[in-house]
Each structure stands twice: as C-alpha cells, then as structure tokens.
Amino acid sequence: MKLLHIQASPSIASHSREVADAFVAGYRERHPGAEVETADVWQLDLPEFDADMIAAKFAVLRSQQASEAQQRLWARAVAHAETFNAADHYVINLPMWNLGLPYKLKHYIDVVTLPGQNWAWSRETGYRPLLAGKRAVLVYSSASDYGADGLSAQGHLDSQKAAMRAWLRFLGIEVAQEIVVAPTLGDPSALAALKEAARLEAEAAAAAI
C-alpha cells in the first residue's frame, strides 16, 4: 500500500500542512508497512507545459515520429505521472490563493494528468478515468470561511474545492473526506480550536481510509 502526500503550501508554518501531517502520522500508525512519499510541488523539478511540451505530446502520442529531444521531454512528464499513479491513497493539503489553487499545484496537476496514463478517450466512450479504486483526503485552508459545501454567504466565490473535486473525479479517484481549516484570520484561540478539531478529523480519516 502506498500513500502520496501532495504538499501544496510553500509555508513551513502552514495550517493545511500541519493537519495533513497529522493524517500522515495516523496513516503510518494504521498501516505500518505502507510506503509514504511526499510530493512537495514547490520543490519538484516540474517541466514547463509549454509549446515545446505540447508539440512533444502530439509527436509521441499521435504522429509516432517524435524526435529524441521530444521523447526525452515527454518522458519527464510521464515519470511524474507514474509516481502519482502508483499511489493507492492520497492526502493533499492546499491553501486558498485568490479564491482558487496555488499556481504550483495547478502546474503539478497539468504535468501529471496525461492521456494514456490516468485517463483515456475514444470516439465510442468519450473520456474515461483510469485510476478507479483509489481514494483521497483533501485538507483545505483559507483566510475566510467559504463553507465546506459552498453554502456560506461567500461560498459562490470558492473555486478551490470544486477544482479539486473535478480533477480527482476526472481521474476516477474518490474523495474520501474533505477537511477545512477556516477562517485562519481572526482570533488566535478560535483558530487553535479549529486546527485541533481538524487534526482529530484527520486522524479519524487516516483510520478509516
């Protein structure tokens, strides 16, 4: 069994990271023989998904006439996708940036989400996920409270959670649980109570996944 911790906060003093670390500790206790790997999106050497990468993609997957340079470039993306695909379980911690995802997390998503690796398409079936049976726990943080289900007064502004749900669903990964640390701005004692509740929720999720 393998757990991949996708760490999407650049801050060491990250609220979401602290809760995700509690999940990882609980997971190790629950599954002592499991492999646990961390993908820190701020430290990974991710290739740019630019015009050269797009050309390499089509050359490798469509024309079958890719140059050696294009094959090497595409292989870099595939290596990241294979690491991602190899996990059975995921815990992903992410702060809200400008109502959505940190740009480094979006970069990681664009690199690892590849045709033939974790999704497929055909004229007969359309899009088809390839990672069914895997499960993820998501740990969100945000300065304001947008509600867990977008039901608060500001919920309509939140594109953080919808983006993550849609991406994982596209690949066939079940969202087992979502843990929200919000609002992080405000009274320190209230935030401490929120984080303690979130840590307990993370530990319970690790025992249940």
Secondary structure, 3 states (H helix, E strand, C coil): CEEEEEECCCCCCCHHHHHHHHHHHHHHHHCCCCEEEEEECCCCCCCCCCHHHHHHHHHHHHHCCCCHHHHHHHHHHHHHHHHHHCCCEEEEEEECECCECCHHHHHHHHHHCCECCCEEEECCCEEEECCCCCEEEEEEECCCCCCCCCCCCCHHHCCHHHHHHHHHHHHCCEEEEEEEECCCCCCHHHHHHHHHHHHHHHHHHHHHC
